[in-house]
């Protein structure tokens, strides 16, 4: 533990039998519904609602297209986003279902060109999304207002994978603040101490080159951040129990405390229902891929922050949510 894998939706039958508290990535709604799982990430449906709400309030497109991975959670994310956009009178004019190993996305690009949405939301996987971006570039097409995609992370090191096309037109939603340098547009004033520790450790252990890619910072992938946060919380919870570290005791400690991630989010797992309020991820972050001064890729934080439901009374005070419309 923690588990940072796409397979965390297949173990639910074992945990109550073995009584194992499981700190997980949290992409699946079912992880929040499992009393033995403690997710360290917004699930796909919550994230879809947040980015759809943000898109409607901030970018105000008349029409939207959606591409999604053809798996249960991302199908559900597509449906949630569609319903959320409908509240604002925004019409979804085209959807495309992507596969893990899609060899070609040119027909999906053509389908989106035909639908001609103002903006495209992506609830998918990096490989087919990268192929879509390259094929869209080849076809010299882009939606008027650009894209918002999950799983593009907040690391400019991914720029060479997605190409020049994504610059200045592609947003990404993430569950954690991205460690960078001082940022006058960042209300927190730059890195938190935990973000700086995380950044320094990744640069020290990963270096600035990974599998042939030159990385401007380090591996700020949101799953890496989730793993980091879960490990830190695991240690803090265990230290509270001391020598009497039992499985039930560990579960109770996790449930009765609020856990400051140091990455901009305070985590809660309400006893009896980890999907109840206060839900951890009423705060997320939007970044935009922009051109860096040296011609490479960079990310810029875009305000206001997206939230799941500003008026719902489900935002813990300690989460410090920015809730502008």
N, C-alpha and C positions, 0 to 999 in steps of 0.2 A: 504494500500500500504506500502511496495512493496508486490507483489504477488510472492510466491515461490511455485509453483504448476505445475502439469502436464496439467492443464486445461486452460492455457493461450492462447491456439489457438482457443477457442470457443466463445470469447467475442468480436470479431472484429466488429460485426455489431452494437454493442451498443455504442462504444466509440465515433464515430463521431456524433451520435445523441445526446449523453449526454455531449459531449465535455469535457471528463475527461482525463487528462494526467495520464497515468498508468505506474508506475515504475514496471517492471516485471523481472522475472528470465532471460528470453531471450533464452530458449532452442530451440524455434521454429523460423525458418526463417521468418514466417509470422509476428512475433513480430517486426522484423526490418523493415518490409514493411508497418507496420501500423503507420501513422504519429502521432497517439496519444499514442503510446507505446514507452517506454524508457527502453530498455533491459539492464540488468546488468550482462551479461554473454555471452560468445561466443555461437552462435547457433550450433546445432549438425553438420551441414554440414561444417561450417568453422572449427570446431574442428577436424572433420574427415580429412579434407584436411591438416591441420597442422600436425596431428600425422602421417599421411601417408607420408608426405614430410620428416618429421623428421626420420621416420623409414628407408626410402630409403637412405637418406644421411648419417645417423649415423650407423645404424645396417647393412644395405646392404644385406638383405635376397634375395635369389633367388626366393623363393616362399612364399606366405602368405595365411593364412586362415582367414576368417572373421565370427564372430558371432555377431548377431544384434537382437535387440528387434523388434518384428513384428508390428511396428507402423510406420506411414508415415515418420516421421522425421529420424528415425534410418534406415529405408529402403533407404531413400535418402542419409544418411551418408555412408552407405555401397557402394552405387553407386558412390558417390564422391570419396571415398577412392580408389575404384577399378580403376577409371579413372586416379587418381593422380599417383598410383603405376605403371600404364601402361606407363606413361611418362618415367619411369626409367627402363623399360623392366622387371619389376617384375610381375610375374604371380600370380593371385589369383586362387588357386587350389581347394578351398572348401569354402562353406558358409553354415551356419546353422541359421535358424530363431528361436529365443527363444520367449516364451510367458511369460507374467507377472507371472502366477501361475504354471509354469511348475513343475510337481511333481518329475520329474526325467530327468537327463541330460546325462545318460549313453550312450544312442544311439547317441547323438550329439558328445560325446567324441569319440565313435567308428568311426563316420563319419570323424572326424578330423584326427584320427589315420590313417585311410585308405588314406586320402588325403595327409597326412604327410608333412604339410607345415613347413618351417623353423621358421616361426613366426606367431602368431595369434593376430589379432586386434579384439577388442570387442567394439561394440557400442550398449550397452544393459543396463540392469537393475541389481542392485546388487544381488537380490535373485536368478535368474537363473544362473548368473555368478558364485556365490558362490557354487551352486550345481554342476556346470560344473567342478570347481576346485576340489571339493571333489571327484567327480566321476573320474576325470583324475588321481588324487592321488591313488585312489583305483585300477585303471587299470595300475598304474606304467608307465604313459606316460606323456611326456611334449614335446612341440616343441623345437627344438634345441636351438633357440635364445630366447625363452620365449614368453611373452605376453605383449601387451599394452592395457590397458582398461580404459574407462571413468568410472566415478562414483564409483571408489574405494576410492576416496577422498585422503587426505594427512594426515590422522590421524591413528597412529598405534593402536588406540583403536579398529579399525575394524579388526585387525589381527586375533583375536580369532574367528571371524565369517568365515573368508576365510581359516584359517588353516595354518599349517606349510608349505604346498605345495607352497604358493605364494612367500616365501622368496627367494630372490636372483634370481628370474626369472620373476618378474612381474613389469611392469612400469605402471604409471598412468599419464594421461594428465589432467591438471587443469588450470582454468582461473586465478587463484590467487596464489601468493607466499604463501607457508605454513609457519606459524609462528613456529620457533624452537628456538634454542639457537645460539650462535656464530658459524659460519660455514666458515672455511677458503676457501672452494670451492665456496662460495657465494660471487659474486662480490659486493653485497650490504653490506657484512660484518655481516649478521645476521638479526635480526628483525628490521623492520622499526618502528618508533614510533607508527604508526597506528596498525601494526601487534602486537606490544607488548600490546597496550591498548585492542585490541580484545582478545588476549590470556588471559590477566589478568581477563577480564570481564567474559569470558566463564568459566574459572576455578572457579571464585567466585560464579557464578550463577548455573552452571551445576555440579560443583564439579568434582571429579575424578572417580566417579562411576555413571553409568547411566544404568538403567534397568539390573543390574546384571553384567555388563561388567566393568572391571578395565581399565581405560583409562590413557595412559601415559601422554597425554597432556590435550586436551579438544576437543570439537566437531568441528574440522576444516573441516567440510563438505563444499564443494564449494557452495552449495546453501545457507548455513548459512552465508558464507562470502558475497555472493551476496546480501542477505537481509541486512546485516550490512552496506555494501557500499551504497545501495540504500537509506536506512534511513538517513545516514549521508549526502548524496547529497540532499535529500529532505529538510533537515533542512537548509543546506547552501543556496539552491535556494530560499526557503521561506524567509530567513533572508534578502536576497537582495531586495525583494519586500516590506518588512515591512508590514505596515498596509494595503497597496493596493494589497492584495494577491488575484488575480483573476486567474481563470483557464487558460485563454489565456496568461496572463502575466507569469504565472508559466511555461507554455509550451515554451514560447519564451526565458525565462531565461535559461532553460535547454538546448535549442538548440544553443544558441549563445556563450556558454562558454565551455571550456575544464575542465573536472573534474578529479582531481588527487585522485584516490581511496585510496592512501596510502598503497595499497596492491600490488604494482608493475605494475599497469595498469592505464593509463589515458583514461577516457571515453569521447567519442564524439558522439553527435547525430546531424549530419549535417542537417540544416533546409531543409525541403522539402523531404528529403530522408535519413532516419536513416541508410539505408544499404549502403550509398555511402561512399567514402573516405572523411576525414580520418576515417576509420572503427576502432572502439575501440580495437578490439581483434586481432591486428597483433602481439601481444605478448602473449604467453602462457608458461606454465612451465611443465617440465617432472620430476617426482620423481620415484624412484625405491624402492620397498619393500625389506628391507635387515634385516639380523639378528642383533638384538641389543646385547649389551655387557652382559646384564642380561639374555639372552636367549629368550627374547620377540621379538616384531616386532619394526622396525624403518623405517623411510623413508629417502632417500638420494637424494639430488637434482642432476640431471644429466644435464651437459652442452653439446652442446649449447642449448639454448632455441629454441623451435619450433616457426616458424612464418608462416603466411599464404602465403606470397609472398615476398621474400627478394628483388627481382628485380623489383617489380611492382610500386615502388615509393609511396606506400600507407602506409608507416610507419611514424606516427607523430614523430617529433624529441623528443618531451617531453615524449614519451613512452619508450625511452631509450632501444630500442630493440637490443638484441644481435643477430646478423645476420650472424653467421658463417656457412660455408657449411661443 
